[in-house]
Amino acid sequence: MKTLVVFSGTDFLSHIVLKELMQFCYEKGIQLLICFTIDKTNEKIHAEAISEYLYYERRFLFEDRVLDLKQIAGKTGTIIKFQVDANSKDFLCFLSTLNLLSVINLRGYQKFRSNIIADLEAKNVFFVNLHPGLLPEYKGIFSTFWSMYNEAEKFGCTLHKVNEEYDSGEIILSESLELNYSISVFENVLNLAPTVKGMLFSFLSQITNKQSLKVSCQQIELSRYYSFPSKQNIDTFMKKQKLIDLEQASQLVKSNLTSASS
């Protein structure tokens, strides 16, 4: 049996996608291994609004979300590991024992070193990253925020090969959606879930069926890299838009868990 390894973050978008991915892999006869990577983000250095956003995105009801995933994992044979250092020698040795279909980074928090990239490339294993933004225009983090900050008409997500530079590998799939300025950044991010699932399922179906992938190089002249917004950026943004509606965010998380357990 082939194994799909997914490096994941603890954010709620990834949670939604993982639940669907577990069922997909079960039905396709693929062994799924989910690895939550170590997170060294120092939220204290960010503006208060960013820290609050990160809390609701990554840690709100996290124990309940883990239980939610474990219940589905028990039914689908999915393996889940926590606090994984994807660059460690021990993990690379473990990875070498698997019959790999592909390795996907789904909003994992680590930058991958050359050793894991070279090792997977030598074995002809697709190592791809699901970036929740349109490339090459929105490299880096908080892509949806920056799309709204720049008053763009569209945002989206990109599946691309992993190389040693952030968000710079060859593009496999890219999808765009209309931005909804009547809702918060958090809600717009969650609206990406169906598109993310569709892209991953399409990619996995293609490589499972040994279909050739059409890839394209990124246009360097269009590249722009974004980091966390400054307090000034946040203040300017929140005069017109919402970063997160706490009541709505709480309801979205809770309703997803409730629907999963019903």
C-alpha positions in Angstrom: 0.0 0.0 0.0 1.2 3.5 -0.9 1.5 6.1 1.9 0.6 9.7 1.6 2.4 11.9 4.1 0.8 15.2 5.0 2.6 17.9 7.0 -0.1 20.0 8.6 -0.6 23.1 10.7 -3.2 23.2 13.4 -5.3 25.9 11.7 -9.0 25.3 11.2 -8.8 25.4 7.3 -6.4 22.4 7.5 -8.7 20.7 10.0 -11.7 20.8 7.5 -9.5 19.6 4.7 -7.9 16.8 6.6 -11.3 15.3 7.6 -12.2 15.0 3.9 -8.8 13.8 3.0 -8.9 10.9 5.5 -12.1 9.6 3.9 -10.7 10.1 0.3 -7.6 8.1 1.1 -9.6 5.4 2.8 -11.8 5.0 -0.3 -8.8 5.0 -2.6 -6.8 2.4 -0.6 -4.1 4.9 0.4 -2.4 4.9 3.8 -2.6 8.4 5.2 0.0 9.7 7.7 -0.8 13.1 9.1 2.2 14.9 10.8 1.5 18.1 12.8 4.8 19.9 12.5 6.5 21.9 15.3 5.5 25.5 15.5 8.0 28.1 16.6 5.8 31.1 15.9 6.2 33.7 18.6 2.8 35.3 18.8 3.9 37.8 21.5 5.9 39.8 18.9 2.8 40.5 16.7 0.1 43.1 17.0 -2.6 42.1 19.5 -5.2 41.6 16.7 -2.8 39.2 15.0 -2.2 37.2 18.2 -6.0 37.0 18.7 -6.5 35.8 15.1 -3.8 33.2 15.4 -5.4 31.9 18.6 -8.7 31.3 17.0 -7.2 30.0 13.8 -4.8 27.5 15.4 -5.6 26.8 19.1 -9.3 27.5 19.8 -10.9 24.2 20.9 -7.8 22.4 19.6 -8.3 19.4 21.9 -11.8 18.9 20.6 -10.6 19.2 17.1 -7.9 16.6 17.7 -10.5 14.3 19.1 -12.7 15.0 16.1 -9.8 13.9 13.8 -8.9 10.9 15.9 -12.5 9.6 15.7 -12.3 9.7 11.9 -8.8 8.3 11.9 -10.0 5.3 13.8 -12.6 4.5 11.1 -10.2 5.2 8.2 -6.9 3.7 9.5 -5.2 7.1 9.4 -2.1 7.6 11.5 -1.6 10.9 13.2 1.7 12.2 14.7 2.2 15.4 16.7 5.2 17.7 17.2 7.0 16.3 14.2 10.3 17.8 13.1 10.3 17.2 9.4 13.9 18.0 9.0 15.3 15.7 11.8 17.5 12.7 10.9 15.2 10.4 12.8 12.2 11.5 10.8 14.0 11.2 7.5 15.1 7.7 8.4 11.5 6.8 9.2 10.3 8.4 5.9 12.8 6.2 4.0 11.0 3.1 5.3 7.7 4.1 3.7 6.3 3.3 0.2 5.6 6.9 -0.6 2.9 8.1 -3.0 3.6 11.8 -2.3 4.4 14.2 0.5 2.1 17.3 0.9 2.6 20.3 3.0 -0.8 21.6 4.1 0.0 24.8 6.0 2.7 23.1 8.1 4.9 25.6 10.0 8.4 24.4 9.1 10.7 25.5 6.3 12.1 22.4 4.7 15.8 21.9 4.4 17.7 20.7 1.4 18.2 17.2 2.8 14.5 16.2 2.8 13.8 18.0 -0.6 16.8 16.3 -2.3 16.0 12.9 -0.8 12.4 12.9 -2.0 13.4 14.2 -5.4 16.0 11.4 -5.8 13.2 8.9 -5.2 10.9 10.6 -7.7 8.4 11.4 -5.0 6.3 14.5 -5.5 6.8 16.9 -2.6 4.2 19.7 -2.9 3.0 22.6 -1.0 -0.6 23.8 -0.8 -0.2 27.6 -0.5 -3.4 29.5 0.5 -2.7 32.3 -1.9 -2.2 33.1 -5.6 1.4 32.7 -6.7 3.7 34.3 -7.5 1.9 37.5 -6.5 1.2 36.5 -2.9 4.1 34.5 -1.5 4.6 34.3 2.2 2.0 34.4 4.9 -1.4 36.0 5.5 -2.2 35.9 1.8 -5.9 36.4 2.2 -5.4 39.4 4.5 -3.0 41.0 2.0 -5.3 40.3 -0.9 -8.1 42.2 1.0 -5.6 44.9 2.1 -4.7 45.5 -1.5 -8.4 45.6 -2.5 -7.9 42.7 -5.0 -10.9 41.3 -6.7 -9.8 37.7 -6.3 -7.8 35.5 -4.0 -7.2 31.7 -4.1 -4.7 28.9 -3.6 -1.8 27.3 -5.4 -0.4 23.8 -5.4 3.3 23.8 -6.3 6.4 21.8 -6.0 8.6 22.4 -3.0 12.1 23.7 -3.4 14.5 25.5 -1.1 12.9 28.9 -1.5 9.5 29.8 0.1 6.6 29.4 -2.3 8.8 29.4 -5.4 8.5 25.9 -6.9 6.8 25.0 -10.2 3.0 25.5 -10.2 0.9 22.4 -10.6 -2.6 23.8 -10.0 -3.9 27.2 -9.2 -7.5 28.3 -8.5 -9.0 31.8 -7.8 -12.2 32.9 -6.1 -14.0 36.2 -5.7 -13.2 37.9 -2.5 -16.2 38.7 -0.3 -15.6 42.0 1.5 -18.8 41.7 3.5 -17.1 39.0 5.7 -13.9 38.8 7.7 -10.5 37.5 6.6 -11.1 34.4 8.8 -14.3 33.5 6.9 -12.8 34.2 3.5 -10.0 31.8 4.4 -12.5 29.1 5.3 -14.2 29.7 2.0 -11.1 28.2 0.4 -11.8 24.8 1.8 -13.8 23.3 -1.1 -11.2 24.6 -3.6 -8.3 23.2 -1.5 -10.0 19.8 -1.3 -10.7 19.8 -5.0 -7.1 20.6 -5.9 -5.7 17.9 -3.6 -8.1 15.3 -4.8 -7.3 16.1 -8.4 -3.6 16.0 -7.8 -3.8 12.7 -5.9 -6.0 11.1 -8.6 -3.6 12.1 -11.3 -0.5 10.6 -9.6 -2.4 7.5 -8.5 -3.5 6.9 -12.1 0.1 7.7 -13.2 -1.1 10.6 -15.4 1.5 13.2 -16.3 1.3 16.5 -14.5 1.4 19.8 -16.3 3.6 22.2 -14.4 4.6 25.8 -15.1 7.4 28.0 -13.8 6.5 31.1 -11.8 6.9 34.5 -13.4 9.7 36.0 -11.3 8.8 39.6 -12.3 5.4 39.2 -10.6 6.7 37.8 -7.4 6.0 39.6 -4.1 6.6 38.3 -0.6 4.5 39.2 2.4 5.1 38.7 6.1 2.9 39.3 9.2 1.1 42.7 9.0 2.4 45.5 11.2 0.1 47.3 13.8 -0.1 50.1 11.3 -1.3 47.7 8.6 -3.9 46.3 10.9 -5.2 49.7 12.0 -5.6 50.8 8.4 -7.3 47.5 7.4 -9.7 47.5 10.3 -11.1 50.9 9.4 -12.9 49.2 6.5 -12.7 45.4 7.1 -12.7 42.8 9.8 -9.8 40.5 10.6 -12.0 38.1 12.5 -15.5 38.1 13.9 -15.0 36.3 17.2 -18.6 35.2 17.7 -18.9 34.0 14.1 -15.5 32.2 14.3 -16.5 30.4 17.4 -19.8 29.3 15.8 -18.0 28.1 12.7 -15.6 25.9 14.7 -18.2 24.5 17.0 -20.7 23.8 14.2 -18.1 21.9 12.2 -17.2 19.7 15.2 -20.9 19.1 16.0 -21.7 18.1 12.4 -18.7 15.7 12.4 -19.9 13.9 15.5 -23.6 13.7 14.6 
